[in-house]
Amino acid sequence: MEMDEMIAEMQKRFKPYTEKEGDYKTMPEEGVDRKHILEAMSSIIEIENKAWETGHVSGAVYNGQTEHVEFTNKAYSIASQNNPLHPDVWPSSLKFESEIVSMVRNMLNGDSSVRGSVTSGGTESILLAVKTYRDYAKDKKGIAEPEIILPKSAHAAFDKACHYFDIKAVWTELDENYAADVKDIREHINENTIAIVGSTPCFPYGVIDPIPEISELARKNEVGMHVDACLGGFILPWAKKLGRNIPDFDFSLPGVTSISIDTHKYGYAPKGTSVILYRNSDLIQHQFYVNGSWSGGIYFSPTMAGSRSGGVIAGTWAALLEQGKIGYINATRKILEASDKTRAGIRKIKGIREMGQSPFVIAFTSDEVNIYQVMEGMSRRGWILNGLHRPAGVHLALTLRHTEEGVTDMFLKDLSEVMDEVRANPGEESGMSPVYGMAATFPEEAVKDFMRSIVEWMYT
């Protein structure tokens, strides 16, 4: 496929509203009627919502039940003007945030010494953790050239944090099951190591890293241990209560010193919220920004942002109360059952090979056909799956949307038929398949340059 064809395909997918009626290039001279604005928004969003409402999207919308969405939207609207930057005006935001942190730390076996903050999402939680370890190591150990150990399945946000904060990312290998290789981690610990990262589970394969072993390594070497539970933090505790074989991964392990966990995923809170937790006060003190000499007065902010949305914090607080422990257990049971059924069905499809074992994320590839052509074939049937890269693969993160009647059966039927289609037409590439194929073969710097241009184009 030529570059012009690739751009045309991306135009169709990512910028379908360009040049259509109602496309605003400049601000209107006079305000547009409110009813017209809301109708225009609704006509677009209703079309987009059909994919996730019918369970055709991997992850992205984790609850989606009408009554729940309406409830959290109402909770958001009640506090939509709240700004935690001004706790003297809105002390309710402090109440909501501190109680979210307390509920989540309790779920993760943290005692009263555990501290935390609500953030705008998993990336900000990870950025804050990495920045905190850097500053803590500099202050307490005098480390001027910090390094953080990252298994190759660690989320890209860790690399982003290293890029932002001038930290060396030390990448370690995975084992044959796509989990972090403890031996390789051990061999890369040195006097500049400020923290080790483990995932529960990792985003690409949904595999739970050997957190107990990594935690013990961190404890013995007196370095930080961050658990990225952004994806699975609101699934795994309840899965364990349901009798699933889930290893310890939280503050019950003495070497774990921080955890990131997304409330806006399986916590069923509004986008975007996450929680970053630290084992003690000494660590979180290195997260905060304080300025006592600014001409605008004494200034402090606990997270990256200054002003924050009190509405999403209130919506998150409401979601946790609405679900309760029983609500999360019941939701987890449904997701795990749907995952078991989907995985069993995938194993019967000729040419598909699983990539690791996971409670609720099913990653797969093929040694017979181009897996990106399979992903594109599924896309033509309305499925929006996650493409994996180096090695090539695809994953489906199951949510409550996939527990609706008939969804898993339709997925398995479509996947089987698409596999047959691709097998019969092995060289026929379309859609985003060539883009993934190109990224897999080009040098990394060339891919980065290409993607920077694409990102610029997307927001132009």
N, C-alpha and C positions, 0 to 999 in steps of 0.2 A: 504494500500500500504506500502511495506517495504521501509526502508531508501535507500537501493541500487536502488530501482525502482525510488524513488524520484530524486536521484542524476542523474540517467540515463536520466530522463525526462528533468531535468535542463540542462544537458550536451547538449541534442538535441536542446534546445531552445536558450541557452545563449552562447554556445561554439561550434557551428556547423562546424567551420573551423579547429578545432584542428586535427592534424595528417594528414591533406590533403596536396596535392602537393602545394608547395609554402609557407608552414608554416615555418617561420623563428624563430629558437630558438637562433641563434647567428647572429651577424652582418656578412654579406658576406665579403670575403677577398677583392674582387673588386666590384666596384659599379655596380649595376644592370642597364641595359638599361632603359632609361626613358620611352620609348614606352611600354616596357613590364610591368613596374610598373603601369602605368596608365591603361593599359588594364586589369591587375589583379584587381586593385581597382574597375574599372567600372563593371567588371563581378559580383563582390560581391554586390556593392551598387545598381545596377540595379534590382537585385532580391529583395533586402530589400525594395526598394522604392515602389514596386508594392502595398504593403498593404496600405500605406498612400495615394498614388496617386489615388486609387480607393475609398477612403473615408472609409476604414475599421478600422481606428485607432482612438481611443478617444484622442482628443487633439494632442500633440506632434508636428505636422506640421500644422500651423494655416492658411497659405495661400497656398503655394505649386504650384501656377500657374506658368507655365514654363517661361513666359516673365518676371514675377516679380523676380523669383529666379535668372534668368540670369542677370537681371539688378543689383540686390543687390550683386551678386557674382562679377560682374565687378567693382562695387563701392569698394567692399572689396579689390580686387586685386590692384586697383590704390593706395591704402594706406596700403598695406599689410606689409610694412617695418616700418611704423610709430609706435612710442612708446611714449605715453603721459608722460612717466617718464622723457623724455628729451624735454620739451616744447621749449627750445632754438633751437633745431634742427627741430622740427615739430610743430610750432605754429598753423598749420592747425588743429591738434588734439584738441587744446584748443578751437578753433572756433567751430568745430563740436560738441564737448561735451557741451559747454556752450549754444549753440543754441538748442540742444536736450532738455536740462534742461529747457530752457525758453519756448519752445513749449509745453512741457508736463505740466509745472506748469500753463501755461495759460489755457490749456484744463481742468485742475483741479481747476480752479478759484483761483489760487494763485496770489498774487500781486508781485511787484518787490522786496519785502523783502524776498520772499521764495528762499531758496538756495538748491542746490542738486548736485549729482554726477551720472555719469553713472557707473554701476557695471557689474559684469560678469553674473548676474542672480538674481532671486528672493531671493535665499538663502543668497547671499552676501549682498543684500540690507537689508534683515531682520537682519543679523548678525550685520551690521553696526548700524542699528537703536537701537538695544538692547544695544550694547556696548556704544553708544552715550548717551542713557538715564542713564546707570550706571554711566558713568563718570560725566555727568552733575549733577546728584543727589548727588554724592559724593562731587563735587566741590561747588555746590550752597547750598545744604541742609545738608551736612555732613552725609549722609546715608551710613553706613558701611555694612549693611546686606540687600542689595536691593532685592525687590520682584517685579515680573511682573505678572499681571493678564491675564490669557489665557483661553478663552472659549475652551471647549474640542474639538471643530472643528478647532481650530487654526492650522496653518501649522506646521509640525514637525520641520521646520527650527527654530522656536522660542524656542523649547525645546533644539535643538542643540546649539543655542546661549547661553541659560542659562547654559548648560553643559560646554561650552567653557569658559564662562566669570564669572562663580561662582555666579550665580544669582538664587534665588529661584523661580521656576515656580509654580504659584498658579492657579490650574485648576478649572474652574467654569462650572456649568451645562448648558445644552441646554434646551430650552423649547420644547413643543410638536411639534413644526414645525422645529426643528433642528437648530434654531437660538440661539444666545447667550442670556442667561437669565440675564436681567438687574438687577433684584432683587438680584440674587446670586452674581453678580459682586459687587454691592453696599455693601453687607455684608462682602466682603473680602478686602475692601480698608482699609489700616492702615498706620501708620507713616513710614513704610518701602516701601510702594508702589511707584515705580518709573514710571510706565506706565501701561496702559490698552490697550489691543489689540482687534480690531474688524476686520472682514473680509468682503470684497465686491467683489465676494462672497467667502465663504469658499471652499476649494478644495474638500472635500469629497462629500458634498451634493449640492454645488452650491447655497447655501442659503445666502442671504444678511443679515448680522447682523443689529440690530437696532442702526446704527451709530449715529443718532442725539441724542438719549437718552444716549448712552455711552459717547459721546462727552461732553454732559452737565454734566454728573457725573465727568468726568475728569477735566473739567473747574472749577466746584465748589470745588473740592478737591485739586486743584492745582497740578495735576500730568499729566504726558505725556499721549497722546492718539495717538497710531499708527494705521493707517488704512492699512491693507494688501489688496491692490488692484492689487496684482501681476497678478491674473487671469483675473479679470474683468475690470481693469482700462481703457482699450481701447475699451470696449464694452458699459459699462453703461452710460458714458456721451452722446454717440450717441443714445443709446436706449431711453434715456430721451428726446432727441430732436425729436425722432420719436413718442413721445406720450406715451411711456410705463411708468408704475407707478414705477419709480425708486426713492427711498428716497435720500435726500442729503447725501453725504458721503465724501466730499472733503474739501478744505480750506475755503469754504463758511461757514462751521461750526466753531465757534471760539474755540471749545475745541480740534479740530484736530490739532496736532502739527507735525505729520510726515506721509508720505504716501510712500509705496513701490509699484511700478508698472512696469510690465515686458514689455519692448518693443519687446522682441523676441517671445511673444505670439501673441495677437491680434493687436499688433503694426506692425507685419509682417516684423520685422527686423531680421538680421542674428542671429544665436545662438552664444554666449550667451550674451545678454545684458538686463539690467534692469535699472531703475532709482530710486534713493532714494531722497526724497524731505523733507526738514524741513521748518517750518514756518518762522524761523528767523536765523540770523547769529550766535546768541549765541549758538544755538543748534549744528549747523554744525561744529562750532569750536571744539567741543568735539569729533567729528568724526575723524579729521585729526591727522596724526602722523607727528611730527616734531622733528628732532634731530639737535641741533646746535653745538654739540661738537664732532661729529664723525670725525675720522682722514681722512675719505674719502671726507670730505667737508660737507657743510650744506645739510641735507637730509630731504625731506618731501614726503609724499604720501597721497593723499586724501582718498583712499580706502584701502582694505586689501592688495591688490597686490602692488608690486613695478612696474615692467614692466607690461604693459597692451597692448592688441592688438588695435592699432590704426585703423586696418582694419575693425574690427567689429563696432567700433564707427562710422567710415565713412559710413559703410553700413547702420547703423541705421539712421544716418542723412539723407542719400539718400532715405531710405524707407519712412520716415515721409514726406519728400518733395514730393515724388512720389504719395503718397496716398492723402494727403491733407484732409481737413475736409469732403469734398463730398465723397471722396473715402472710408473713414472710415464709413460714414453714410450708403452708399450703401452696403458695406460689412456687416455691422451690420444688416441691414434690411433683407438681404438674410439669415443670420444665425438665426435670430429670427423667420422668417417664417418657416425655416426647423425645428427649435426646436418645434414650435407650432404643426406642422404636426406630428412630431415624438412622442411628448407627448400625443397627442390625440389618436394616434394609440396604444401606450403602454397601455392606459387606457382601451382599448377594449380587451386586452389579459388576459384571465382567469389566475388567480394565481399571477399576478404581482401587487405589491404595491409600490407606489411612496414614496420617502423619502424626504419630503420638496418640496418647490416650488422654481424654479430658472428660470431666463430668457433663459439660454443657456446650462446649465449642467443638465442632467436628471439622477437622482440617483434612483435606485429601488431595491427592495428585493422581497422575496416571503415568505408567511406563509404556503405554501403548499409543496414546494420542496426545496432542497439544492441549494441556489442561486449560489454557487461556481461551482456546476455541470452545471448550466445554462451557466455561464461564460466560462467554459471549452468547452461546446457544441458549443458556438458561436466561440470560438477559432478554433475549427476544421473546421468551415466554413469560416475562414480567418479574423474574427473580433478580434481586440486586444483592450479589454476594461479594465477599471481600477477596480480592486477589492478593496472593502472597508472592514474595519475590526472593530469589536466591536462597533456597531452591523454590522453583515455581510450584504454586499450589493455590488452593481455594479454601476458604472456610465459611461455615455457617455458624453464627453464634445464636443459639436458640433463646427465645424470649417467651413471654406469655402469649404473644401473637401466634407463636407456632404451636401452642397447646389447643387452639381452636379446632373443632372437628373438621377433619378432612385435609388439613394443611400438610401434615407430614406425608400422607398418602400421595397428595398431588406433587410434592417435592420429589419423592422417590420415583414416581411415574415419569415426571419430566426429565429427571436426571438420567434415568435408564434410556429413554428415547433419544435424548441429546447425545449420549455416548454413542449410540448406534449411528446417528446422523454424522457425527464427526469422524467416526471410524470409516464411514462410507465416502466421506469427502475430506480427506486428511490435509489437503493443501489450501482449503478455502478459508481464508482469514477475513474477518470483518470487525467492525466496531472498535472496541478498545484492545482487542487481542494483539494487533501489531504493535501497539504502544508498549504493552507489557513485554512482548517479545524483544523489542528494540532495547528496552531498559535492561533486559537480562544479558544482552550481548555487548552493549556499549561500555566503555570505561566509565567508572563512577563519576568522574569530573564532567564528562560529556553529558551524562544523564542529569547531573545537577544543573548544568547550564541550560539544557533543554527545559527542565521543569521550572527554572526561574522565569524563563520566557513565557511558559504556559501560565504560571500563576499571575504574572503581570497582565497577560492577555485576559484572564478570567475576570480581573477586577478593573478592566479598562472599559 
